[in-house]
């Protein structure tokens, strides 16, 4: 039997790897870890990774999520933010927790759901990863069928779109094709550092509205 997790400490910025973890053990460990925690998990090939994020990782994760929400709201697009919800597939032997994720195109299909079954329900349309520790598992996302993954490395945005089962890095998001988000989001993250969150989010909303008006 695996070592009890209450005897293990994972320091911020570090990853604990447990090998030869079968599905039942994985489920038991998830139960032991609980839902209210800052750590993230990835499970594949009977290997479980438990990652403890750094404080700056959590800050950027929240700020990027706020910008995405503001963009969707100004575009009047219904969405469902699921944060770091655990997505798992017993048939594939996979499990993953993104830093943040959103149902957008498929929002209506999961509206009101409290539990997700990836063998039946669609995956989130967009997953966000703030990659300070090189922990993004694009291969797992691909097998789960997540259409788009945004990966932030040193506050630079990479947009990965799923095409024929593999991710291709693209200049423009397939969800927001009219916005140069690779330039805009890092710029507004930097602006938050200088001017504060609320002021910057308001300015971002104004910019989005002006961009929409210019397109119409």
N, C-alpha and C positions, 0 to 999 in steps of 0.2 A: 504493500500500500504506500502511496506517496506521502512524503513528509508533510505534516500539518502546516498550513500556510501561516498560522498564528506564530510559528517559530521562525518565520522567514521575514527578513526586512529587505526591501528593494529601495535603494537610495535614489533620489531625484536624478534623472538623466541616465539611469542604468536600466538594464534589462535582465530579467531572470529567465532562463531557458530550462524547461523540464521536458525530457525525452521519454519516448515509449509511454505516452499518455493515451489510453484508449478513450472511446467516446463517453462511456459511463463515468470514467474518472474526470474527464473534461467537464461534463455536466455537474458533477459533484463539486469540483473546484470552483466553477462559476457560482454555485450556490453559496459556497463558503466565502468567496470574495464579496458577494453581495452587490447590489445595484448602486449604492451610494459610496462611490470611491473615485479617486482621481486616476488610478492606474488603468491602462488599456491592455487588451489581450489580442493575440493572434494565434490561431490554431490551424495547423496543416501538417500532413504526414506524421500524425501522432506526436507532434512537437508543439508544446505550448510556450508562448512567449508572454511574459508579464512585464510591461513597460511602465516605469514611473516617470511622468513628464516633469520637466523643469518648470519653475514658475513663469518664465518668459514665454514658454510654450503655451501655457494656459491663457495668458493674457492675449497673445496674438490670435489664438483659436477663437476666443470670445469676440475680439474686435473684427476679425474677418467675417465671422458669422453675423455680426450686427450690420456690416456693410452689405452682405448678401440679402439679408432680410429687408433692409431699406430699399435696395434695388428692386426686389420683387414687389414690395408694397407700392412703390411709385409706378411700376409697370402694371399694377392692378392684376397681378397673377396670384391665384390661390396657391398656397404651399403649406407643407407640414414639416416643421423642423424637428428632427429626432435626436439631435445631439450625438452622444456616443452610444447609441443603442447597439446591443449585441446582435449581429446577424450571423446565423449559423445554419449549416446544412449537413444533416447527418449522413445523407446519401453520398455527398462529396467529401465528408470528413473535414469540413472547413468551418472556421469561426473567425470573426473579425469585429473590432470596434473602431470605427472611424473617429477622428477628433470631433467631427460634426458632419451631419448629412441632412439632405432635404429631399422630400418628395415634391415634385413640381408638375411635370407632365402626368404623372401617375397619382397625383394627390387624391383625386376623387375615388380611385380604386382602394385606397387604404384609409379613407376618412372614417374615423370612429373606431379603428382597430386598436386593441390594447396589447395584443401579442402578434408577432410576425412569424410566419412559416415561409422560409425562402423557397421551399419546394412548391408552394402554391401562390404566394403573394409576390408581386414584383419587387425588385431591389430598389433602393433609393435612386433617384435620378442623378444626384450630385453628392459626392463625398469630398470632404475637405481634410487635408493632412498638413499639419505644421511640422515639417520634418527637421527637427533639431538633432535627432539621434539616428537618422537614416533607417527608420523603422517602417516606412511605407511598403506595403506588400501589394504591388500592382497585380501580381499573378493571382492572389486571392480575390481581389476585386474583380478581375476578369472572369474568374470561374463563377463568382456570384452574379455576374452580369450587370454590374454598375456601369451605366452608360458614360459617365464623365467623372474624373477625379482631378481635383485641383491640389497640387502639391506646392507648398511654400518652402523654399530653401533660401535661408538668409534673407527672408522677406521678399524674395523674387518668386513670382507666380509661374508655375508650369501648368499648362492645361493638357490633360491626357484624355483623349476620346477613344472609346471602344469601337473598333472596326474589325469585323470578321474575327472576333475572339481575342484580338490583341489591341493594346493601347498604342495610339499614335500621338505624339506630341504635336499640338496645333497652336497656331497664333491666336485663334479666336475660339471662344466657347460656342458649342453647338446650341446651348440653351440661351445665350445672350449674344447672338451673332452681330448685333449692331453696336457693341461696346468693346472698346480696346481695353479689356480688363487687365491684361498683363502690364499695362502702364498705369492705369487708373488706381487699382486697388493698392499696390505698393506705395503710390504717391500719397494716398489718403491715410495709410497706416503711418507713414512718416509725419504727416500733418497732425495726426492725433498726438504723437509724441511732443509736438511743438505747441499745439493750441488746445488740447484736451478733447475728450471723446464727444461730448454733447455738441460743442460748437462745430466740430468736424463732420459729424453725422448730419447735422442740419445743412452744412455747406454741400455735402455729398448729395443730399436729396434735391437741393436746388440745382446742382449740376445735372442730375439725372433728368429732372423736369425740363430743363433747357435743351438737353440733348434730344428728348422725345419731341419737344415742340419744333426743333430744327428739322427733324425727320418728317414731320407732318406737313 
